[in-house]
Amino acid sequence: MGSDLARIAAYAAAHHSVFTLDDWVTHGLTSAQLRSNLRRSVIERIGRSGYRFSGHPPSWAANLAAGLLDLGDQAAIGGRASAQLMRLDGFRLNAVEFVAPRDRRNVSTRWPVRTACVLDQVDCQVIAGFRTLSASRVIIDSAGRWTETELGNAVDSAIRLGWTSQTYLRRRLQSLRTSGKAGVRLLDRCLDGVGGESWLERETLRLLRAASIAPPKTQVVFRRDRRTLARVDLLWPDANLVVEVAGHGTHASRLQRQRDAQRITELTLLGLRVVTFTYEDVVGRPGWVMATIAEALGSFMSPNLPVAC
């Protein structure tokens, strides 16, 4: 490989294996050389505007880079691809999706593109060199296309990972909400039950929403005399009820079981009722779990408790 080709190959390697005709010329090569290398299969097209060296295997990142080159600098990665870039829970399918302003509808690429009336700068960010929708915007735009499980997982994990907050997501939803916008009611329901830190907690919250049980507070901290007694998974203050969900990785050792017993004792002494469900309960018999919580809620009213949210 000549020195000019070596330079463009090094450039491509640093840009997800993709380069453009402008990049090619900038590195001292001509359009005729590009055509010659295409005929000899040294390089190949990826999308409308991108090229890559044929020895590079196809990759998800290369497809994202090529699509953005096709659509221009006003476009962004969207949908499940954006969710995967942010490592939101449950999005690992290497989907390739984009969003572009509606006035750019005539610009195309080989991958799916959705258009948006408004694509404000506040709704975009850069992750790993890719321009992508923000977590709040991708959740709002996808509410009518994702399943309730996907949407709930996305909301919970985006908040947990710091990509957004419940307050900001609600504020952005209010700004973008339009009459008849698909998925708005579903998103409202998901926002009523955000906060689970594990898959098992989020699944319990999803089951609660499906069963039309009042949403709990999540990850509530109880303190006494400046000492943290416990952080509980789910709390219904008006019913004085704590629900804990125990996954496979907890309660495994004698010390852990001792600590669990102590925290339950201390919570009980505060006047709380503590109910614990296992992974097998939530996954294997969710109907019983929901019926038990509904029965426990009743109309029990709580005293003033030393809670620090």
C-alpha positions in Angstrom: 0.0 0.0 0.0 1.4 3.4 -1.0 2.0 6.2 1.5 -1.1 8.1 0.5 -3.3 5.1 0.8 -1.7 4.3 4.1 -2.5 7.8 5.4 -6.2 7.5 4.4 -6.4 4.0 5.8 -5.1 5.3 9.2 -7.6 8.2 9.0 -10.4 5.7 8.4 -9.3 3.5 11.2 -9.8 6.5 13.6 -13.2 7.2 12.2 -15.1 3.9 12.5 -13.4 2.7 9.2 -15.4 5.2 7.1 -14.1 8.1 5.0 -15.6 10.4 2.3 -14.4 11.6 -1.1 -13.4 14.9 0.5 -11.3 12.9 3.0 -9.7 11.0 0.1 -8.7 14.1 -1.8 -7.5 15.9 1.3 -5.0 13.0 1.8 -3.5 13.6 -1.6 -5.4 11.2 -3.7 -7.5 11.8 -6.8 -11.0 10.9 -7.9 -9.6 8.7 -10.7 -7.6 6.8 -8.1 -10.8 6.4 -6.1 -12.6 4.9 -9.1 -9.6 2.6 -9.8 -9.6 1.3 -6.3 -13.3 0.8 -6.4 -13.0 -1.3 -9.6 -10.2 -3.4 -8.0 -12.3 -3.9 -4.8 -9.6 -2.3 -2.7 -12.3 0.0 -1.3 -16.1 -0.2 -1.3 -19.1 2.0 -0.8 -20.9 2.1 2.5 -24.1 4.2 2.2 -24.3 7.0 -0.4 -21.4 9.2 0.7 -19.1 6.9 2.6 -16.3 4.5 1.6 -14.2 1.9 3.5 -11.4 -0.5 2.8 -12.7 -3.8 1.8 -10.7 -5.7 4.4 -12.6 -4.1 7.2 -15.5 -6.3 8.4 -18.9 -4.6 8.6 -19.7 -3.1 11.9 -22.5 -1.3 13.7 -20.4 1.8 14.3 -19.4 2.0 10.6 -23.1 1.9 9.6 -23.9 4.7 12.1 -21.0 6.8 10.8 -22.0 6.2 7.1 -25.6 7.1 7.7 -24.7 10.4 9.4 -22.4 11.2 6.4 -25.3 10.6 4.1 -27.8 12.8 6.0 -25.6 15.7 6.9 -24.7 17.5 10.1 -28.3 18.4 11.0 -29.2 14.7 11.4 -28.8 12.6 14.5 -28.9 8.9 15.5 -32.3 8.1 17.0 -34.5 5.3 18.2 -33.0 2.1 19.5 -29.6 2.9 18.1 -29.5 6.0 20.3 -30.6 4.0 23.3 -27.9 1.5 22.7 -25.2 4.2 22.4 -26.3 5.4 25.9 -26.2 1.8 27.2 -29.9 2.0 28.3 -31.2 -1.3 29.6 -32.4 -3.8 27.0 -31.1 -2.2 23.8 -28.3 -4.3 22.4 -29.6 -5.2 18.9 -27.3 -3.0 16.8 -30.2 -1.2 15.3 -29.4 1.6 12.8 -31.9 4.4 13.0 -31.7 8.2 12.3 -33.7 11.3 12.7 -33.5 14.4 10.5 -35.3 17.8 10.3 -38.4 17.7 8.2 -37.0 20.2 5.7 -34.3 17.6 4.9 -36.7 14.9 4.0 -35.3 14.7 0.4 -31.9 13.6 1.8 -31.7 9.8 2.2 -29.7 6.9 3.3 -30.0 3.1 3.1 -31.1 2.9 6.7 -34.4 4.0 8.4 -34.8 7.8 8.9 -37.6 9.5 10.8 -38.3 13.2 10.4 -39.0 15.7 13.1 -40.7 19.1 12.9 -38.3 20.5 15.5 -34.8 19.2 16.3 -33.4 21.7 18.8 -29.8 21.7 19.9 -31.0 20.9 23.4 -32.3 17.6 22.1 -29.0 16.4 20.7 -25.6 15.4 22.2 -22.4 13.7 21.0 -21.5 10.2 22.3 -18.3 8.5 21.1 -18.1 10.9 18.2 -21.7 10.3 17.1 -24.4 13.0 17.0 -27.4 11.4 18.7 -30.7 12.4 20.2 -30.6 13.2 23.9 -32.1 10.6 26.2 -35.2 12.7 26.9 -35.9 13.3 23.2 -35.4 9.7 22.1 -37.7 8.5 24.9 -40.4 11.0 24.0 -40.1 10.4 20.2 -40.1 6.6 20.7 -43.0 6.4 23.2 -45.5 5.4 20.4 -43.2 2.8 18.9 -41.6 1.0 21.8 -43.2 -1.6 24.0 -44.2 -0.6 27.5 -41.3 -2.8 28.8 -38.8 -1.1 26.5 -40.1 2.4 27.4 -40.1 1.7 31.1 -36.5 0.3 31.0 -35.4 3.3 29.0 -36.9 5.8 31.4 -35.5 4.1 34.5 -32.0 3.4 33.2 -31.7 6.9 31.6 -32.4 8.5 35.0 -30.2 6.0 36.8 -27.2 6.6 34.5 -27.6 10.4 34.7 -28.6 11.0 31.1 -31.8 12.8 32.3 -33.9 13.4 35.3 -37.6 12.8 36.0 -38.1 16.5 36.4 -36.4 17.4 33.1 -38.0 14.6 31.2 -41.5 15.7 32.3 -40.6 19.3 31.4 -39.4 18.3 27.9 -42.4 16.1 27.4 -44.7 19.1 28.2 -42.8 21.2 25.6 -43.0 18.6 22.9 -46.5 17.2 23.7 -49.0 17.7 20.9 -52.6 16.6 20.6 -52.7 13.0 19.4 -49.0 12.4 19.8 -48.5 8.7 20.0 -47.4 7.1 23.2 -47.9 10.2 25.5 -50.2 8.4 27.9 -48.0 5.4 28.1 -45.0 7.6 28.8 -47.0 9.4 31.5 -47.7 6.0 33.2 -44.0 5.1 33.0 -43.0 8.4 34.6 -45.3 7.7 37.4 -43.3 4.7 38.4 -39.7 5.5 37.7 -36.7 4.8 39.9 -35.9 1.1 39.9 -32.2 0.4 40.2 -32.2 -3.2 39.0 -34.1 -5.1 36.4 -36.1 -6.9 39.1 -37.2 -3.6 40.6 -38.2 -2.2 37.2 -40.1 -5.4 36.4 -42.0 -5.0 39.7 -42.8 -1.4 38.8 -44.0 -2.5 35.4 -46.3 -5.1 37.0 -47.6 -2.5 39.4 -48.5 -0.2 36.5 -50.2 -3.1 34.6 -52.2 -4.0 37.7 -53.3 -0.3 38.2 -51.7 -0.3 41.7 -50.8 3.2 43.0 -47.1 3.9 42.3 -44.7 3.7 45.2 -41.7 5.9 46.1 -38.5 4.2 45.1 -35.0 4.0 46.8 -36.1 5.8 49.9 -33.6 6.2 52.7 -34.5 6.0 56.4 -32.3 7.6 59.0 -32.2 7.9 62.7 -29.8 10.0 64.8 -27.7 10.8 61.7 -27.3 7.0 61.0 -28.7 5.4 57.9 -30.9 2.5 58.8 -31.8 1.3 55.4 -32.6 2.2 51.8 -35.7 0.4 50.7 -36.7 -0.6 47.2 -40.4 0.5 47.2 -42.4 2.5 49.8 -46.1 3.4 50.1 -45.9 6.0 52.9 -49.7 6.2 53.3 -50.0 2.5 53.8 -46.8 2.3 55.9 -45.7 -0.5 53.6 -42.2 -1.4 52.4 -41.7 -3.9 49.6 -38.2 -5.4 48.9 -37.4 -7.5 45.9 -34.4 -9.8 46.3 -32.4 -10.9 43.2 -30.1 -13.9 42.8 -27.1 -11.9 44.0 -28.4 -10.9 47.4 -28.8 -12.7 50.7 -26.1 -15.2 49.7 -23.9 -15.2 52.8 -24.4 -15.6 56.6 -23.3 -11.9 57.1 -25.7 -10.7 54.4 -28.6 -12.6 56.0 -27.7 -11.1 59.3 -27.7 -7.6 57.9 -31.0 -8.2 56.2 -32.5 -9.4 59.5 -31.2 -6.3 61.3 -32.5 -3.8 58.7 -36.0 -5.5 58.8 -36.0 -5.3 62.6 -35.0 -1.7 62.6 -37.7 -0.8 59.9 -40.3 -2.8 61.9 -39.4 -0.8 65.1 -40.1 2.4 63.1 -43.6 1.0 62.6 -43.2 -0.1 59.0 -44.5 -3.3 57.5 -41.9 -5.0 55.4 -42.8 -7.5 52.7 -40.1 -9.3 50.6 -40.4 -11.1 47.3 -37.8 -13.2 45.5 -36.8 -13.2 41.9 -38.8 -16.4 41.5 -41.9 -14.7 43.0 -41.8 -11.7 40.6 -41.0 -13.7 37.5 -42.8 -17.0 38.3 -46.0 -15.9 40.0 -46.5 -12.1 39.4 -50.2 -12.4 39.9 -49.7 -13.5 43.5 -47.2 -10.8 44.1 -49.5 -8.1 42.9 -52.5 -9.5 44.8 -50.4 -9.6 48.0 -49.3 -6.0 47.6 -52.8 -4.9 46.9 -54.0 -6.6 50.0 -51.2 -5.2 52.1 -51.9 -1.7 50.9 -55.5 -1.6 52.1 -56.3 1.7 53.9 -53.5 1.5 56.5 -52.3 5.0 57.3 -48.8 5.7 58.6 -47.4 7.9 61.4 -44.7 10.5 60.8 -41.6 8.5 59.8 -37.9 9.6 59.7 -37.6 9.5 56.0 -34.8 11.1 53.9 -35.5 10.8 50.2 
